[in-house]
Amino acid sequence: MSEVRKHEPRIADTRPAPVELEAGKTYYWCTCGRSKDQPFCDGSHAGSEFEPLAYTPESGGRQFLCQCKRTEKAPLCDGSHKAIEQAELDAQEGLKTVWYQVAESGDMQDGEVRSVQAGTRTLALTRFDGQYAALDNACPHQGGPLAEGSIEPGEGGQCWLRCPWHGWDFDPLTGRSPGSHDDGVAVYPVEERADGIYVAVRESTVRIRTVTDLMVETMINWGVTDVFGMVGHSNLGLADAIRLQAEQGSLRYYGIRHEGAASFAASGFAKLTGTPAACLTIAGPGATNLMTGLWDAKVDRAPVLALTGQVQTQVLGPGAFQELDLAAAFAPVAAFSQTVLRDSRHAELMSLACKNALVQRDVAHLIFPDEVQTVPAAEEAAAGSPSGRVGALEALPSADVVAAAAGRIAKARQPAVIVGYGARLAMPAILGLADTLGAPVLTTFKAKGQVADDHPLAAGVLGRSGTPIASWFMNESDLLIVFGASFSDHTGIERKKPIIQVDFDAMALGKFHPVEVPVLGEVGVTAAQIAAALPEQLAAEDQRQGVAERWRIWREEKARRRSRDRGHGLNAALLFDALSGLIPADAVIAVDVGNNTYSFGRYFECRSQRVLMSGYLGSIGFAFPAAMGAWAATRSVPEFAGRKVVSISGDGGFGQYLGEFNTAVKYGMNITHVLLNNSELGKISKEQRGGHWPVWETGLSNPNFAEYATLCGGLGLRVTQVEGLQAALQQGLAATGPALVEVLTDVELV
């Protein structure tokens, strides 16, 4: 692809000018330069000091006037040597001339102008006075599209092609501006052939490596494999660098319908894999649309890379179209945010962005002004990489603190283990400790699925989205051993209990209240060291029998709830019981917020599924875009290859990013979305009633979502009766592309 230039110089037809000659007729060409008909004349000044030269062609037709003075038949030649010379010059400059058919013969009216595409170049094709011309489509004033203008009469009978933006005029055949202006537009050779209208453009055979090429190469070296975003006018240079790598198979790009979905998808990818994905937008509203998904990633400690275009630096400040102070706008959400300038250390900037995202488990942001994106990279510039840039992240706990924790645990009779999302990579060591103690393992809602519900020590989810099993064991415990949990109000860990807290983040220890033994260290390493430090004699009672009994009681209660029917749709206990048996054990499940999510926490029994959610932010609309990110991870990260991706939401949540179902269809994403449709923001209605408010403006007017999914090109199924539930879920989960199972549910039976 050719180097990107704002305006290219006028391209002249370098071939000799063609002339039509009749065979057998004698032609004179003027040697004095005074003939009005030069280069031909009537020979009347023969005998003077300027003797005309006569030529009688044996054959007529199109011949060429020699412009190089090197032909043996001067001044006529066949023009072939001129074409050879131009081809040689083009080859030296890395260019080639390519003819493209841009229109059919006879399908343009006189006085018409239209936009045509010749390779990568957009041109304004005109037909005026019976002639065709091809002009650069960009007005030199502000890049206005000349092809959207019109040919209009001016003073003195002259007609002009008028730019639709600000009325600048150009000759429709030559591209010249009127009067003394010298800022015309480039013109390109045009030929009308038997099969259509052709235009010649000179294209580069060598792609010039840009600073954004260098930065995207660096990003890939740091392990970024997937980009979600929207290509637009202020990120075209950066987008082309991403395109090149995508075509080479070095990364994958997904074009979304709303930038908020891009950041949620990147967040979902990062939460699942622990590695960053990138999201791409334009300046202004495209960049600000990222904010919700970026905040979701930030508060849940998920590494994400945000790449935003920006207006040209020369118009920053006065208030250009779509100009925003992106550095200021992103400062609260990004741990690292920098503007890329012409003289920046480009590979180093990208390396720092990736390192901040990975090491701090946070959002990193880079701003790309429009004109900087196509600056050629230095020939010797090498892409950056993480080699030698990141040390081991497994911080070891203090031996004294480990001994203190082990000593305290040894005295506990009924300890309970609580695991949060921060312990997701450390579960083998934690379960080993729990097994030694015979202690129940409770999870926060964000950690649901980190221990299988059929594990003999699993006690389910604690808190508002949880089970009575977990709350019972917390209340009965005499010591809580907490790994990687944030102590949110939603979970409700009882602060009056004796607590040992283990976390890799020093600020998380005792964040809201004092704990008995705060332990700083990588969670898995610390759990293993505490287990190794325990004495042989422990006071702990084996609580496995109690766990089994509590599950029996809870499952009987769930069975009673499954039988409830008010005639207003299916109940949630019934739906999630069916899903518990049907969703594959190794699936990835993205859940939304609302009553549907509370019900998932209570009723769905996990095996080894991974659950993704908008934890601390609690953003409605998270589920489906996050599932898109998770599906992308199944293609890029071997650990998750082949896993089924399921998303679950209510009608309010799915409606937030309804258009992204089209994205899933476009890329053939194997996602099954289970939609609980009760035509209401049911959780908000419940909160209004609980606060003694009138229920107001929580009703929703919905389409038939199953029909919508079908119209988009996916599989849409609708369940209105219990009898059809099992079959619909089986069919939806068996689909190999996007599928939506819409279940009409009772807003009260959650």
C-alpha positions in Angstrom: 0.0 0.0 0.0 1.3 3.5 -0.8 2.5 5.9 1.8 -0.4 8.0 3.1 -0.2 11.6 1.9 -2.6 14.3 2.6 -2.4 15.8 -1.0 -0.4 14.4 -3.8 0.9 16.6 -6.7 -0.9 16.6 -10.0 -0.1 13.5 -12.0 0.5 14.5 -15.6 0.1 12.2 -18.6 3.7 11.6 -19.5 3.0 9.9 -22.8 3.5 11.8 -26.1 0.4 13.6 -27.2 -1.6 11.5 -29.8 -2.5 12.9 -33.2 -4.9 11.5 -35.9 -3.2 11.3 -39.4 -4.6 10.3 -42.7 -2.6 7.9 -44.9 -1.1 9.4 -48.0 -1.7 13.0 -47.0 1.4 15.3 -46.6 1.8 17.0 -43.3 4.1 19.9 -42.5 5.3 20.6 -39.0 6.4 24.0 -38.0 10.1 24.6 -37.2 9.8 28.3 -36.7 7.5 28.2 -33.7 5.4 31.0 -35.3 2.6 28.9 -36.8 -0.8 29.4 -35.3 -1.5 25.7 -36.0 1.8 24.4 -34.6 3.2 21.9 -34.5 1.5 21.7 -37.9 1.4 24.4 -40.6 0.5 24.9 -44.2 4.1 25.2 -45.4 3.5 28.8 -46.8 6.7 30.1 -45.4 8.7 27.5 -47.5 11.8 29.0 -49.0 12.3 31.2 -46.0 14.9 30.7 -43.3 12.5 28.4 -41.6 12.0 25.5 -43.9 9.0 23.3 -42.9 9.5 19.6 -42.9 7.1 17.4 -44.8 5.9 14.0 -43.9 3.6 11.6 -45.7 2.5 8.7 -43.5 2.0 5.3 -45.1 -0.7 4.5 -42.6 -3.0 6.9 -40.7 -4.5 6.5 -37.2 -3.1 7.6 -33.9 0.5 8.6 -33.9 2.5 10.5 -31.3 4.5 13.7 -31.3 7.9 13.1 -29.9 8.6 14.9 -26.7 12.0 13.5 -26.0 13.7 14.4 -29.3 15.3 11.0 -29.4 13.2 9.2 -32.1 14.6 8.6 -35.5 11.3 9.6 -37.0 11.1 13.0 -35.3 8.8 14.6 -34.6 6.6 11.5 -34.8 7.1 8.3 -32.9 5.2 5.4 -31.4 5.6 6.7 -27.9 6.9 3.3 -26.6 10.2 4.6 -25.4 8.5 7.2 -23.3 6.5 4.6 -21.5 9.6 2.6 -20.9 11.4 5.6 -19.4 8.4 6.3 -17.1 8.3 2.6 -16.0 11.9 2.8 -15.1 11.5 5.9 -13.1 8.4 4.4 -11.3 10.4 1.3 -10.4 13.2 3.3 -8.9 10.6 5.2 -6.7 8.8 2.0 -5.8 5.7 3.0 -7.9 3.7 1.4 -10.6 0.9 2.7 -12.8 -2.3 0.7 -12.6 -5.4 1.2 -14.8 -8.8 0.6 -13.0 -12.2 0.4 -14.6 -14.3 2.9 -12.7 -17.5 3.2 -14.7 -19.4 1.7 -17.6 -19.4 3.5 -21.0 -22.4 5.7 -21.4 -23.8 5.5 -17.9 -22.8 9.1 -17.0 -24.7 12.2 -18.2 -23.0 15.3 -19.3 -22.4 17.6 -16.3 -22.4 14.7 -13.9 -19.8 14.0 -11.1 -19.6 10.9 -9.0 -17.3 9.2 -6.6 -15.3 6.3 -7.9 -12.6 4.0 -6.4 -9.4 3.3 -8.2 -7.5 0.9 -6.0 -7.0 2.6 -2.6 -7.7 6.1 -4.1 -11.1 7.8 -4.1 -11.6 10.1 -7.1 -14.2 12.5 -8.4 -15.1 11.3 -12.0 -16.6 14.1 -14.1 -18.2 14.2 -17.6 -18.3 17.6 -19.1 -18.6 18.8 -22.7 -18.5 15.1 -23.7 -15.2 14.5 -22.0 -14.3 12.5 -18.9 -11.9 13.6 -16.2 -10.7 12.1 -12.9 -9.8 14.5 -10.1 -8.6 14.0 -6.6 -11.7 13.8 -4.5 -10.3 15.9 -1.6 -10.7 19.7 -1.7 -7.4 21.3 -0.7 -9.2 23.6 1.7 -10.5 21.1 4.3 -10.6 17.8 2.4 -14.2 18.2 1.3 -15.5 15.4 -1.0 -15.6 17.0 -4.5 -17.6 14.0 -5.8 -20.5 15.1 -3.6 -20.5 18.6 -5.2 -22.0 19.6 -8.5 -20.9 21.3 -11.8 -22.4 24.7 -11.8 -22.3 27.7 -14.2 -20.1 30.7 -13.3 -19.2 34.0 -14.7 -18.5 34.3 -18.4 -20.1 31.0 -19.2 -17.4 29.0 -17.4 -18.6 26.0 -15.4 -17.0 24.9 -12.2 -17.1 21.9 -10.0 -18.1 23.3 -6.6 -17.0 21.8 -3.3 -20.1 20.9 -1.2 -18.5 22.1 2.0 -17.3 25.6 1.4 -18.0 26.4 -2.2 -14.4 26.3 -3.6 -14.4 26.0 -7.4 -12.4 23.8 -9.7 -12.3 23.3 -13.5 -14.2 20.0 -13.9 -11.7 18.7 -16.5 -8.4 20.2 -15.5 -8.8 20.5 -11.7 -7.5 24.1 -11.8 -8.9 26.8 -9.5 -10.3 30.0 -11.0 -8.3 33.3 -11.1 -4.9 33.5 -9.6 -5.3 30.6 -7.2 -2.7 27.8 -7.6 -4.3 25.3 -5.3 -6.1 23.1 -7.8 -6.5 19.3 -7.3 -4.6 16.5 -8.9 -5.9 15.0 -12.2 -5.4 11.5 -13.4 -5.2 9.9 -16.9 -8.6 8.7 -18.2 -9.4 6.5 -21.1 -12.8 5.6 -22.6 -12.5 2.1 -23.9 -15.0 -0.2 -25.4 -15.7 -1.9 -22.1 -15.8 1.2 -19.9 -14.1 4.2 -18.4 -10.6 3.6 -17.0 -8.4 5.7 -14.7 -4.7 5.3 -14.2 -3.2 5.8 -10.7 0.4 5.4 -9.6 0.6 3.1 -6.6 3.4 2.3 -4.3 4.9 -1.2 -4.5 6.6 -0.7 -1.1 4.8 0.0 2.1 6.6 2.6 4.2 6.9 1.4 7.9 5.3 4.0 10.2 5.6 4.7 13.9 2.2 3.1 14.4 3.5 0.0 12.6 6.4 -0.1 15.1 4.0 0.4 18.1 1.6 -2.3 17.0 4.5 -4.7 16.5 5.6 -3.9 20.0 2.1 -4.5 21.3 2.1 -7.9 19.7 5.5 -8.7 21.3 3.9 -8.0 24.7 1.3 -10.6 24.1 -1.7 -8.6 22.8 -3.5 -10.8 20.4 -6.9 -9.2 20.0 -8.3 -5.8 19.3 -11.9 -4.7 19.5 -12.9 -1.3 18.1 -14.2 1.0 15.4 -12.3 2.4 12.5 -12.9 6.1 12.0 -11.5 9.3 10.5 -9.0 10.1 13.3 -7.5 6.7 13.7 -7.0 5.6 10.0 -3.2 5.4 10.2 -3.2 3.4 13.3 -6.1 1.2 12.0 -4.0 0.5 8.9 -1.1 -0.7 11.1 -3.5 -3.0 12.9 -4.9 -4.2 9.5 -1.5 -5.1 8.3 -0.8 -7.3 11.3 -4.3 -8.8 11.2 -3.8 -9.8 7.5 -0.4 -11.4 8.5 -2.1 -13.4 11.2 -0.3 -11.7 14.1 -3.5 -10.5 15.8 -7.2 -10.6 15.4 -9.4 -7.5 15.0 -13.2 -7.3 15.7 -15.2 -4.3 14.5 -18.0 -3.6 17.0 -21.1 -1.5 16.7 -20.6 0.6 19.9 -17.3 1.5 21.5 -18.6 0.6 24.9 -18.9 -3.0 23.7 -15.2 -2.8 22.7 -14.0 -1.9 26.2 -16.4 -4.5 27.8 -15.1 -7.2 25.4 -11.5 -6.2 26.2 -12.4 -6.4 29.9 -14.0 -9.8 29.6 -11.0 -11.1 27.7 -8.6 -9.8 30.4 -10.7 -11.2 33.3 -10.7 -14.6 31.7 -7.0 -14.8 30.6 -5.2 -12.3 32.8 -3.6 -10.8 29.7 -4.7 -7.5 28.0 -6.7 -7.1 24.9 -6.9 -3.7 23.2 -9.8 -1.4 22.2 -9.6 1.1 19.4 -11.6 4.3 18.9 -11.6 7.7 17.2 -11.2 10.9 19.1 -14.1 12.7 20.9 -17.2 10.6 21.4 -15.6 7.3 20.3 -13.0 7.7 23.1 -15.6 8.8 25.7 -17.8 5.8 24.9 -15.0 3.5 26.2 -15.3 4.8 29.7 -17.8 2.5 31.3 -16.0 -0.7 30.1 -12.6 0.7 31.1 -13.9 1.5 34.6 -15.2 -2.0 34.8 -11.7 -3.3 34.0 -10.0 -0.9 36.4 -12.1 -1.7 39.5 -11.9 -5.4 38.9 -8.1 -5.3 38.3 -8.2 -6.5 34.7 -5.4 -5.3 32.3 -6.7 -3.4 29.3 -5.0 -1.3 26.6 -7.0 1.6 25.2 -5.9 3.1 21.8 -7.7 6.4 20.9 -7.3 8.6 17.8 -7.0 12.4 18.3 -7.4 15.4 16.1 -4.3 16.9 14.5 -2.0 18.6 17.0 -2.0 21.9 15.1 -5.7 22.3 15.8 -5.5 21.3 19.5 -6.6 24.1 21.8 -9.0 26.4 19.9 -11.7 23.7 19.9 -11.6 21.7 16.7 -14.3 19.2 15.7 -14.3 16.2 18.1 -11.4 17.7 20.1 -11.4 16.7 23.7 -8.6 16.8 26.2 -8.3 13.0 26.2 -5.3 13.0 28.6 -7.5 14.8 31.2 -10.6 12.7 30.4 -8.7 9.4 30.9 -6.6 10.4 33.9 -8.9 9.0 36.5 -9.4 5.6 34.8 -6.0 5.0 33.3 -2.9 4.0 35.4 -0.9 5.1 32.4 -2.0 7.7 29.7 0.3 9.4 27.2 0.1 11.2 23.9 2.2 9.8 21.0 4.1 12.7 19.4 6.4 12.8 16.3 9.6 12.7 18.3 8.4 10.2 21.0 10.2 7.0 21.7 7.5 5.1 20.1 8.4 1.5 20.9 9.1 2.5 24.5 5.8 4.3 24.9 3.9 1.1 23.8 6.2 -1.0 26.0 5.4 1.2 29.0 1.7 1.0 28.3 1.7 -2.8 28.1 3.8 -3.1 31.2 1.6 -0.8 33.2 -1.5 -2.8 32.2 0.1 -6.1 33.0 2.0 -5.3 36.2 -0.6 -3.0 37.8 -3.5 -5.0 36.4 -5.1 -1.8 35.3 -6.0 0.3 32.2 -3.3 1.8 30.0 -4.1 4.5 27.4 -2.3 5.9 24.4 -3.5 8.9 22.4 -2.6 9.1 18.7 -2.9 12.5 16.9 -4.0 12.0 13.3 -0.9 13.3 11.6 1.5 11.4 13.8 0.1 8.0 12.9 1.7 8.0 9.4 5.1 9.4 10.3 7.7 7.0 8.8 9.6 5.0 11.4 13.4 5.3 11.5 15.0 2.5 9.4 16.8 1.1 12.4 13.8 1.3 14.8 13.2 -2.0 16.5 10.0 -3.1 18.2 10.0 -3.4 21.9 9.3 -6.6 23.9 8.9 -7.7 27.5 12.3 -9.4 27.5 14.1 -8.2 30.6 11.3 -5.8 31.5 9.1 -7.8 33.9 10.3 -9.7 36.9 8.6 -12.5 38.8 5.3 -11.2 40.3 5.0 -13.9 43.0 5.8 -11.8 46.1 6.7 -14.0 49.1 5.2 -13.4 52.5 7.2 -12.7 55.6 8.1 -16.0 57.5 7.1 -14.4 60.8 3.7 -13.5 59.5 3.2 -17.0 58.0 4.1 -18.5 61.3 1.6 -16.3 63.1 -1.2 -17.2 60.7 -0.4 -20.9 61.0 -0.4 -20.7 64.8 -3.7 -19.0 64.8 -5.3 -21.5 62.4 -4.0 -24.4 64.5 -6.2 -23.3 67.4 -9.4 -22.8 65.5 -12.1 -25.5 65.9 -14.4 -24.5 63.1 -12.4 -22.4 60.6 -14.0 -21.4 57.3 -12.1 -20.4 54.1 -13.4 -17.6 52.0 -12.0 -17.0 48.5 -12.4 -14.0 46.3 -11.7 -13.2 42.7 -8.1 -12.4 43.6 -7.6 -16.1 44.4 -8.7 -17.4 41.1 -5.2 -18.6 40.1 -4.4 -20.1 43.5 -7.2 -22.5 44.0 -5.1 -25.8 44.1 -3.1 -24.5 47.0 -6.1 -23.1 48.8 -8.1 -26.3 48.4 -5.1 -28.2 49.7 -5.1 -26.1 52.9 -8.9 -26.5 53.3 -8.6 -30.2 52.8 -6.0 -30.4 55.6 -8.4 -28.4 57.9 -11.6 -30.1 56.8 -12.9 -26.5 56.4 -15.8 -25.4 54.2 -14.8 -23.1 51.3 -17.1 -20.1 50.7 -16.7 -17.8 47.7 -17.6 -14.3 47.0 -20.0 -13.8 44.1 -17.1 -12.7 41.8 -15.3 -16.0 42.7 -18.3 -18.2 41.9 -17.1 -21.3 40.1 -13.5 -21.2 41.5 -14.5 -24.2 43.5 -16.9 -26.7 42.1 -20.2 -26.9 43.9 -19.9 -30.7 44.0 -16.6 -30.5 45.9 -17.1 -32.0 49.4 -16.0 -28.8 51.1 -17.7 -26.3 48.7 -20.3 -24.1 50.6 -21.4 -21.9 47.7 -21.6 -18.1 47.4 -21.7 -15.8 50.4 -23.7 -12.6 50.4 -26.7 -11.1 48.7 -26.3 -13.3 45.6 -25.5 -16.4 47.7 -26.8 -19.5 49.4 -27.9 -20.2 53.0 -25.1 -22.8 53.1 -22.3 -20.2 52.9 -23.9 -17.8 55.4 -24.6 -20.7 57.8 -20.9 -21.7 57.9 -19.7 -18.2 58.2 -21.9 -17.6 61.2 -20.8 -20.9 62.8 -17.1 -20.3 62.3 -14.6 -19.3 64.9 -12.0 -18.1 62.3 -12.3 -16.8 58.8 -9.3 -17.4 56.5 -9.8 -15.0 53.5 -7.9 -15.2 50.3 -8.0 -12.5 47.6 -11.4 -11.0 48.6 -12.2 -7.3 48.8 -14.7 -7.3 51.7 -17.4 -5.6 49.7 -20.8 -4.9 51.3 -22.3 -7.2 48.7 -20.4 -10.2 50.1 -20.9 -9.2 53.7 -17.9 -10.9 55.4 -18.6 -10.6 59.1 -16.0 -8.2 60.4 -16.5 -9.1 64.0 -15.1 -12.6 63.4 -11.4 -13.3 63.8 -9.9 -12.9 60.4 -6.7 -13.9 58.6 -6.5 -12.0 55.3 -4.1 -12.9 52.5 -3.7 -10.6 49.5 -1.0 -9.5 47.0 -2.1 -5.9 47.3 -0.9 -4.1 50.5 -3.7 -1.6 50.3 -6.3 -4.3 50.3 -5.2 -5.6 53.7 -7.5 -4.3 56.4 -8.9 -1.8 53.9 -12.2 -1.2 55.7 -11.5 -2.5 59.2 -8.7 -4.2 61.2 -8.1 -7.9 60.8 -6.3 -10.2 63.2 -3.5 -11.3 60.9 -2.9 -9.4 57.6 -0.6 -11.4 55.3 1.0 -9.7 52.3 2.0 -12.1 49.5 1.0 -13.9 46.3 -2.1 -15.8 47.2 -1.1 -19.3 46.0 2.4 -19.2 47.4 1.1 -17.9 50.8 -1.6 -20.6 51.0 1.0 -23.3 50.4 3.4 -21.9 52.9 0.7 -21.6 55.6 -0.3 -25.2 55.0 3.4 -26.3 55.3 3.8 -24.4 58.6 0.8 -26.0 60.3 1.6 -28.3 63.2 0.6 -31.9 63.2 -2.0 -31.5 65.9 -4.9 -29.2 64.8 -8.0 -28.3 66.8 -10.1 -28.1 63.6 -13.1 -30.4 63.2 -13.7 -32.1 59.9 -16.8 -30.3 58.6 -17.5 -32.3 55.4 -20.5 -34.0 56.9 -22.0 -30.6 57.8 -21.4 -29.3 54.3 -23.2 -32.3 52.8 -26.1 -31.8 55.2 -26.5 -28.2 54.4 -26.5 -28.9 50.6 -29.3 -31.5 51.2 -31.4 -28.9 53.0 -30.8 -26.2 50.3 -31.5 -28.5 47.4 -34.8 -29.5 48.9 -35.7 -25.8 49.2 -34.7 -25.2 45.6 -37.0 -28.1 44.5 -39.9 -26.4 46.3 -39.1 -23.1 44.5 -39.0 -24.8 41.1 -42.6 -25.9 41.5 -43.9 -22.3 41.9 -46.0 -21.1 39.0 -48.2 -17.9 39.0 -49.0 -18.1 35.3 -46.8 -15.1 34.4 -43.8 -16.9 33.0 -41.2 -19.4 34.2 -39.4 -19.1 37.5 -35.7 -18.6 37.9 -35.0 -21.6 40.0 -36.4 -23.8 37.3 -34.3 -22.2 34.5 -31.0 -22.3 36.4 -31.6 -25.9 37.5 -31.9 -26.8 33.8 -28.8 -24.7 32.9 -26.8 -26.4 35.7 -27.2 -29.7 34.0 -26.8 -28.5 30.4 -24.0 -26.0 30.3 -20.7 -27.8 29.6 -18.5 -28.2 32.7 -15.6 -26.2 31.2 -17.7 -23.4 29.7 -17.1 -19.7 30.2 -20.2 -17.9 31.5 -20.6 -14.1 31.4 -23.4 -12.8 33.6 -25.0 -9.4 33.7 -26.5 -7.5 36.7 -30.0 -7.5 38.1 -32.4 -10.2 39.4 -31.2 -12.6 36.7 -27.7 -12.5 38.2 -28.8 -12.9 41.8 -30.7 -15.9 40.7 -27.7 -17.3 38.9 -25.7 -16.9 42.1 -28.2 -18.7 44.2 -29.5 -21.5 42.0 -26.8 -22.3 39.4 -24.5 -25.1 40.5 -21.0 -24.7 39.0 -18.7 -27.5 38.1 -15.5 -26.2 36.6 -17.0 -23.3 34.6 -15.4 -19.9 34.6 -17.7 -17.0 35.5 -17.2 -13.5 34.3 -19.1 -10.5 35.8 -19.0 -6.8 36.2 -18.0 -7.0 39.9 -17.3 -3.8 41.6 -18.8 -1.5 38.9 -21.9 -3.7 38.5 -22.6 -2.4 35.0 -25.8 -3.4 33.3 -25.1 -4.6 29.7 -21.8 -6.3 30.5 -22.7 -9.9 29.7 -22.9 -10.1 26.0 -19.9 -7.9 25.1 -17.8 -9.7 27.7 -18.9 -13.0 26.1 -17.5 -11.7 22.8 -14.2 -11.0 24.5 -14.3 -14.5 26.1 -15.0 -16.1 22.7 -12.1 -14.2 21.2 -9.9 -15.7 23.9 -11.0 -19.2 23.0 -9.4 -18.6 19.6 -6.2 -16.8 20.8 -5.3 -18.5 24.2 -4.7 -22.3 24.0 -5.8 -22.8 27.6 -9.4 -21.8 26.6 -9.5 -23.3 23.1 -12.7 -25.1 22.3 -14.6 -24.0 25.3 -18.3 -23.1 25.0 -19.1 -19.4 25.8 -22.5 -18.6 27.4 -23.9 -15.3 28.4 -26.9 -14.6 30.7 -28.8 -11.4 31.1 -32.2 -9.9 31.6 -34.0 -7.9 28.9 -32.7 -4.6 30.3 -29.1 -5.7 30.1 -29.3 -7.2 26.6 -31.0 -4.1 25.3 -28.0 -2.0 26.2 -25.9 -3.6 23.5 -28.5 -5.2 21.3 -26.6 -4.3 18.1 -23.6 -6.4 19.1 -25.6 -9.6 18.2 -24.9 -8.5 14.6 -21.2 -8.3 15.5 -21.4 -11.9 16.7 -23.0 -13.0 13.5 -20.4 -11.2 11.4 -17.6 -13.0 13.0 -19.4 -16.3 13.5 -19.0 -16.1 17.3 -20.0 -19.3 19.0 -21.9 -17.7 21.9 -25.2 -18.8 23.4 -27.1 -16.0 25.1 -29.8 -16.9 27.6 -32.2 -14.0 28.0 -34.6 -13.8 30.9 -37.4 -11.5 29.6 -39.8 -10.2 32.2 -40.4 -6.8 30.5 -39.2 -5.0 33.5 -36.2 -3.7 35.4 -37.2 -6.2 38.1 -34.4 -5.5 40.5 -35.1 -1.7 40.5 -38.8 -2.4 41.1 -37.9 -4.6 44.0 -35.6 -1.8 45.4 -38.4 0.8 45.0 -40.8 -1.4 46.9 -38.2 -2.2 49.6 -37.6 1.5 50.1 -41.3 2.2 50.3 -41.2 4.1 47.0 -43.9 3.7 44.3 -42.8 1.5 41.5 -42.2 3.9 38.7 -40.7 3.7 35.1 -39.3 0.2 35.4 -41.5 -1.4 32.8 -39.9 -2.1 29.4 -41.4 -2.3 25.9 -39.6 -5.2 24.2 -39.4 -6.7 20.8 -39.5 -10.5 20.3 -35.8 -11.0 20.9 -35.8 -14.4 19.4 -37.1 -13.0 16.1 -34.6 -10.2 16.3 -31.7 -12.8 16.6 -33.1 -14.6 13.6 -33.3 -11.4 11.6 -29.7 -10.7 12.4 -28.7 -14.1 10.9 -28.3 -16.1 14.2 -30.4 -18.7 15.9 -33.4 -17.3 17.9 -35.5 -19.5 20.1 -38.4 -18.4 22.4 -39.6 -20.3 25.5 -43.0 -19.5 26.9 -43.9 -22.8 28.6 -41.9 -25.2 30.9 -42.4 -28.0 28.5 -40.2 -26.3 25.8 -37.4 -25.2 28.1 -35.1 -28.2 28.1 -35.2 -28.7 24.3 -34.7 -25.0 23.5 -31.7 -24.8 25.8 -30.2 -27.9 24.3 -30.6 -26.6 20.8 -29.2 -23.2 21.7 -26.2 -24.6 23.5 -25.5 -27.0 20.5 -25.4 -24.2 18.0 -22.1 -23.5 16.4 -22.7 -19.8 15.9 -24.5 -17.0 17.7 -27.7 -18.2 19.4 -30.3 -16.6 21.6 -32.7 -18.4 23.9 -35.3 -16.0 25.1 -37.2 -17.3 28.2 -40.3 -15.4 29.4 -39.9 -15.3 33.1 -41.9 -14.2 36.2 -40.6 -11.0 37.6 -41.6 -12.1 41.1 -40.2 -15.6 41.1 -36.5 -14.9 41.2 
